[in-house]
Each structure stands twice: as C-alpha cells, then as structure tokens.
Amino acid sequence: MEIFLVELIVILIISLLIVIKSADIFVDNLVEVGALLGISQIILGVTASAIGTSLPEFGSAMIATLSGSVDIGVGTVIGSNIWNIAGILGITATFAGVIKSDTKGLKRDGAVTLATALILMFFMFFGDIGKIAAIVMIIVYAIYLRSLIKAQKEDTEDNKIKIEEKSELEGNNKKSESKLKSIPPKSIAWILVGFAGLVLGCRLLVYSGTGIGEILGIPEMIMGLFVLAIGTSIPELVVTFSSAMKGLHDLSIGTVLGSNTFNILIGIGVPALVLNVPVDHTSLIFDAPAMIFVTVLLLLLIKKDMKLTRNNGLILLATYITYAVIRIFVFG
C-alpha cells in the first residue's frame, strides 16, 4: 500500500511537470501566433492565453467525467476558478505591487465572468447539469467569442487610423498598409505538441489524484477543489505572474477572467454534453456561492482605482485561506 502510494505521488508530480511544460509550450506559441496576427493584448489574454492555460482544467474535467469521477471534474473547475481569482491574482498583486486594468475590458470581461458563475449556479439549482444546460453554456461562450472578434476588429481599425494620422503628421504621403506576417509552421507544430502533452498530463493527473484520494480517504470533491484545482492552475499562475511583472497588465487580468469563463462554459459545458454532471449539495450551498463572492470582490477591488494593489492582493489571499479552512474543516 505504501509503495503504491509513493508511486502515485511520483506520477502526480511527473504529470504536473508535463502539464506545466506543455501549457508553457502551447501558450508561448499561441501568443506568438496571435501577435503575428495583430491581436490586442486584452483580447489575447481572454482568448489565446486563457484557453491555453485552461486546457489542464478542461482536460481533467472531461477525462474525470468520462471515467466516472464526476466530483473531481466539477470540483476542479469550481476550485480552480476560486483559486484563479483569490489565489493567483492575490499572489500576483502582492508581489508585483500593482496590476492595472483597462476600463473597457473590465466592464466586458468582468461582467461575462460574473455572468457565467451565475449561470452555473442557476443550473445547479435544478440538480444534475445536463444537455440543455450544456448547450446554453456553449452558445453563451460562442456569443462571447463573437463579441471579442468584433472588439478586435474595432481595435484594428482604430490602430490603422492612428498610424495613418501619425504618417500624415510626419509628412509621409505614403498610405500605411497593414501587412499580415506569415505564421511559422514550427509554431503550429509546437502548439499541437503542447496540446498533446496537456491531454497526457491531465489523464495522469486524474488517475494519480483519484488513487491518492482513495488511499488517504480524501473525498473526491476535496481533491478536485484543492489539489487538482491548484495543480492544473499552475499555468495560469505562471502566465499571470510573469505578465504582471513585465508590465503586461491587460494580459495578466485577461488570462484569469478569460480562464474562469472558459472553465465554466466549456470545462463543464462540453462534458455535460456527453454525461450528466451531478451537483454536490455542498458545492451548491457553499462552493458555487464562494466562487461568485470572490468574483464580485475582485471586480469591486479593481473598480475603485482601476487596479489591484498589494493590499488588495492580501485581501484576496486572506479570502482564499478563509474559504479553504471553512471548506475543509466545516464542510469537509
């Protein structure tokens, strides 16, 4: 039994390393392709970066659902969303000192993140999350993506006008032309390699996490809410933290907001198309409300000065610790 536990722990560590490296490869090349296509930082954050870093959660939820460990799937998504906001942004703001936010992006992406949390909570009241809820979630995400594409087109047009105006002021009579840079085939290949690594890593993650939980007598929901949720969110932590430290604040905030939206609408929506996703009573009365609470708290903290300060980061971290203590020792 002890030998098997050690083996599972080793597999868990190896799978996390595979997930982290695969996500790193996937995101780096996806971001490079996005930059070549002229996609703005905030759009890149809530799409390419958010989707890329959310693939571990999506993969874990999908594989857990298909293998029958549905509590881990739901727990990983909800726990990951709470950790993304209270943990990741809390840590990042505490060490970076400040994370600035764009008003336009916050209103759009922050509102969508809160709305998706409320949508999940709404469907949880009716019991299992089935195909109808799944279709609604996927449609909502498609509408959101459409609005992002529209916003990107507007940004592109605005940038083009600014460039032309600058050229005229500098006495340059030549009209500026937007050139689409070619995308290196190597980048596409690495994106596929990263995705394959994420699928493999997530499968090992669910297998080892479930095994360890069974041996130690830890409920699947607790494993999903904390161990796997934090483990699969490491890519978000790395991207969010490094972006903030480099001054790429829109990318930092966008990655978290976009990731939370993707986790719910796709991370739960797609598995629910295949099998009904059961709703745990504690998730309904505590975990989901906690997710909504930290989302509202984040938006209120940012809205005050359109930035997250070090003190705000400490507030978020204290909130996560409080949530974890109550969840484990009261509802455990």
DABEL-V535051 format. One record per residue. N is the residue number from 1. RES is the residue in one small letter. SS is DSSP state (helix for helix, strand for strand, loop for the rest). OMEGA is omega in radians with two decimals (999 if undefined). D_FIRST is the distance of its C-alpha to the first C-alpha in whole Angstrom. Layout:
n/res/ss/omega/d_first
N/RES/SS/OMEGA/D_FIRST
N/RES/SS/OMEGA/D_FIRST
This chain:
n/res/ss/omega/d_first
1/m/loop/-3.13/0
2/e/helix/3.13/4
3/i/helix/-3.14/5
4/f/helix/3.11/5
5/l/helix/3.12/6
6/v/helix/3.13/9
7/e/helix/-3.14/10
8/l/helix/3.11/11
9/i/helix/3.11/12
10/v/helix/3.11/14
11/i/helix/3.13/15
12/l/helix/-3.14/16
13/i/helix/3.13/19
14/i/helix/-3.13/20
15/s/helix/3.10/21
16/l/helix/3.12/23
17/l/helix/3.12/25
18/i/helix/-3.14/26
19/v/helix/-3.12/27
20/i/helix/-3.11/29
21/k/helix/-3.14/30
22/s/helix/3.11/31
23/a/helix/3.12/32
24/d/helix/3.12/34
25/i/helix/-3.11/36
26/f/helix/-3.08/37
27/v/helix/-3.11/38
28/d/helix/-3.11/40
29/n/helix/3.10/42
30/l/helix/3.11/42
31/v/helix/3.12/44
32/e/helix/3.12/46
33/v/helix/3.12/47
34/g/helix/3.13/48
35/a/helix/3.12/50
36/l/helix/3.13/52
37/l/loop/3.09/53
38/g/loop/-3.14/54
39/i/loop/-3.09/52
40/s/loop/-3.04/52
41/q/helix/-3.09/49
42/i/helix/3.11/49
43/i/helix/3.12/49
44/l/helix/-3.13/46
45/g/helix/-3.07/44
46/v/helix/3.12/44
47/t/helix/-3.04/43
48/a/helix/-3.11/42
49/s/helix/-3.11/40
50/a/helix/-3.13/39
51/i/helix/-3.14/38
52/g/helix/-3.11/36
53/t/helix/3.14/34
54/s/helix/-3.12/33
55/l/helix/3.08/32
56/p/helix/3.11/28
57/e/helix/-3.13/29
58/f/helix/3.13/31
59/g/helix/3.14/28
60/s/helix/-3.13/25
61/a/helix/-3.11/27
62/m/helix/-3.11/28
63/i/helix/3.11/25
64/a/helix/3.13/23
65/t/helix/-3.12/26
66/l/helix/-3.12/27
67/s/loop/3.08/23
68/g/loop/3.14/23
69/s/loop/-3.02/22
70/v/helix/3.13/25
71/d/helix/3.10/24
72/i/helix/-3.12/23
73/g/helix/3.14/26
74/v/helix/-3.13/28
75/g/helix/3.14/26
76/t/helix/-3.12/26
77/v/helix/-3.12/30
78/i/helix/3.13/31
79/g/helix/3.13/29
80/s/helix/-3.13/30
81/n/helix/3.10/34
82/i/helix/3.13/33
83/w/helix/-3.13/32
84/n/helix/-3.09/34
85/i/helix/-3.04/37
86/a/helix/-3.11/36
87/g/helix/-3.05/34
88/i/helix/3.13/35
89/l/helix/3.08/39
90/g/helix/3.12/38
91/i/helix/-3.10/37
92/t/helix/-3.14/39
93/a/helix/-3.14/42
94/t/helix/-3.09/41
95/f/helix/-3.13/41
96/a/helix/3.13/44
97/g/loop/3.14/46
98/v/strand/3.00/47
99/i/strand/-3.12/47
100/k/strand/-3.11/50
101/s/loop/3.10/50
102/d/loop/-3.08/53
103/t/helix/-3.11/55
104/k/helix/-3.12/55
105/g/helix/-3.13/51
106/l/helix/-3.14/50
107/k/helix/-3.10/52
108/r/helix/-3.02/51
109/d/helix/3.09/47
110/g/helix/3.13/47
111/a/helix/-3.14/48
112/v/helix/3.12/46
113/t/helix/3.11/43
114/l/helix/-3.13/44
115/a/helix/-3.14/45
116/t/helix/3.09/42
117/a/helix/3.12/40
118/l/helix/3.11/43
119/i/helix/3.12/43
120/l/helix/-3.14/39
121/m/helix/-3.14/39
122/f/helix/-3.11/42
123/f/helix/3.11/40
124/m/helix/3.13/37
125/f/loop/-3.08/40
126/f/loop/3.13/40
127/g/loop/-3.11/37
128/d/loop/3.08/35
129/i/strand/-3.06/36
130/g/loop/-3.02/38
131/k/helix/-3.14/40
132/i/helix/3.11/43
133/a/helix/-3.13/41
134/a/helix/-3.14/40
135/i/helix/3.12/43
136/v/helix/-3.12/45
137/m/helix/-3.12/42
138/i/helix/3.10/43
139/i/helix/3.11/46
140/v/helix/3.13/46
141/y/helix/3.11/44
142/a/helix/3.11/47
143/i/helix/3.11/50
144/y/helix/3.13/48
145/l/helix/3.12/48
146/r/helix/3.13/52
147/s/helix/3.12/53
148/l/helix/3.11/51
149/i/helix/3.11/53
150/k/helix/3.13/56
151/a/helix/3.12/55
152/q/helix/3.11/55
153/k/helix/3.12/58
154/e/helix/3.11/60
155/d/helix/-3.14/58
156/t/helix/3.12/59
157/e/helix/3.12/63
158/d/helix/3.14/63
159/n/helix/3.14/62
160/k/helix/3.12/65
161/i/helix/-3.14/67
162/k/helix/3.13/67
163/i/helix/3.14/67
164/e/helix/3.11/70
165/e/helix/3.12/72
166/k/helix/3.12/71
167/s/helix/3.13/72
168/e/helix/3.12/75
169/l/helix/-3.13/75
170/e/loop/3.09/75
171/g/loop/3.13/78
172/n/loop/-3.07/76
173/n/loop/-3.12/78
174/k/loop/3.12/75
175/k/loop/3.14/73
176/s/loop/3.13/69
177/e/loop/3.13/67
178/s/loop/-3.12/63
179/k/loop/3.12/62
180/l/loop/-3.12/58
181/k/loop/-3.12/56
182/s/loop/-3.14/55
183/i/loop/-3.14/51
184/p/loop/3.11/49
185/p/helix/-3.14/48
186/k/helix/-3.14/45
187/s/helix/3.11/44
188/i/helix/-3.14/44
189/a/helix/-3.14/41
190/w/helix/3.07/39
191/i/helix/3.13/39
192/l/helix/3.10/38
193/v/helix/3.13/35
194/g/helix/3.13/34
195/f/helix/3.13/34
196/a/helix/3.11/32
197/g/helix/3.11/29
198/l/helix/3.13/29
199/v/helix/3.14/28
200/l/helix/-3.11/25
201/g/helix/-3.14/24
202/c/helix/3.12/24
203/r/helix/3.12/22
204/l/helix/-3.13/19
205/l/helix/3.14/19
206/v/helix/-3.14/19
207/y/helix/-3.10/16
208/s/helix/-3.13/14
209/g/helix/3.11/15
210/t/helix/-3.14/15
211/g/helix/3.13/11
212/i/helix/3.13/11
213/g/helix/-3.13/13
214/e/helix/-3.12/11
215/i/helix/-3.10/8
216/l/helix/3.13/11
217/g/loop/3.14/13
218/i/loop/3.12/16
219/p/loop/-3.13/18
220/e/helix/-3.11/19
221/m/helix/3.13/23
222/i/helix/3.09/22
223/m/helix/-3.13/19
224/g/helix/-3.07/22
225/l/helix/-3.03/25
226/f/helix/-3.05/24
227/v/helix/-3.10/21
228/l/helix/-3.13/22
229/a/helix/3.14/26
230/i/helix/-3.13/26
231/g/helix/-3.12/24
232/t/helix/3.12/26
233/s/loop/3.14/29
234/i/helix/3.09/29
235/p/helix/3.09/32
236/e/helix/-3.14/34
237/l/helix/-3.12/34
238/v/helix/-3.11/35
239/v/helix/-3.12/38
240/t/helix/-3.11/39
241/f/helix/-3.11/39
242/s/helix/3.12/40
243/s/helix/-3.13/43
244/a/helix/-3.13/44
245/m/helix/3.12/44
246/k/loop/-3.14/46
247/g/loop/3.13/49
248/l/loop/-3.00/48
249/h/helix/3.14/47
250/d/helix/3.12/48
251/l/helix/-3.13/45
252/s/helix/3.13/43
253/i/helix/-3.10/44
254/g/helix/-3.14/44
255/t/helix/-3.12/40
256/v/helix/-3.12/39
257/l/helix/3.14/41
258/g/helix/3.14/41
259/s/helix/3.13/37
260/n/helix/3.10/37
261/t/helix/-3.14/40
262/f/helix/-3.11/38
263/n/helix/-3.10/35
264/i/helix/-3.01/36
265/l/helix/3.13/39
266/i/loop/-3.11/37
267/g/loop/3.07/33
268/i/loop/-3.11/34
269/g/helix/-3.10/37
270/v/helix/3.08/36
271/p/helix/-3.13/33
272/a/helix/3.05/35
273/l/helix/-3.08/37
274/v/helix/-3.13/34
275/l/loop/3.05/33
276/n/loop/3.14/33
277/v/strand/-3.12/31
278/p/loop/3.13/31
279/v/loop/3.10/32
280/d/loop/-3.09/30
281/h/helix/-3.14/32
282/t/helix/3.10/31
283/s/helix/-3.12/31
284/l/helix/-3.04/35
285/i/helix/-3.09/36
286/f/helix/-3.03/34
287/d/helix/-3.14/32
288/a/helix/3.07/35
289/p/helix/3.12/38
290/a/helix/3.10/36
291/m/helix/3.11/36
292/i/helix/-3.13/40
293/f/helix/-3.10/41
294/v/helix/3.09/39
295/t/helix/3.10/41
296/v/helix/3.13/44
297/l/helix/3.12/44
298/l/helix/-3.10/44
299/l/helix/3.12/47
300/l/helix/3.14/49
301/l/helix/-3.14/48
302/i/helix/-3.04/49
303/k/helix/-3.07/52
304/k/helix/3.14/53
305/d/helix/-3.08/54
306/m/loop/3.08/53
307/k/strand/3.03/50
308/l/strand/3.13/47
309/t/strand/3.10/47
310/r/helix/3.11/45
311/n/helix/3.08/46
312/n/helix/3.12/45
313/g/helix/3.12/41
314/l/helix/3.10/41
315/i/helix/3.14/41
316/l/helix/3.12/39
317/l/helix/3.11/36
318/a/helix/3.11/37
319/t/helix/-3.13/37
320/y/helix/3.13/33
321/i/helix/3.11/32
322/t/helix/3.12/34
323/y/helix/-3.09/32
324/a/helix/-3.12/29
325/v/helix/-3.14/29
326/i/helix/-3.08/31
327/r/helix/-3.07/28
328/i/helix/-3.00/25
329/f/helix/3.12/27
330/v/helix/-3.09/29
331/f/helix/-3.08/28
332/g/loop/999/24
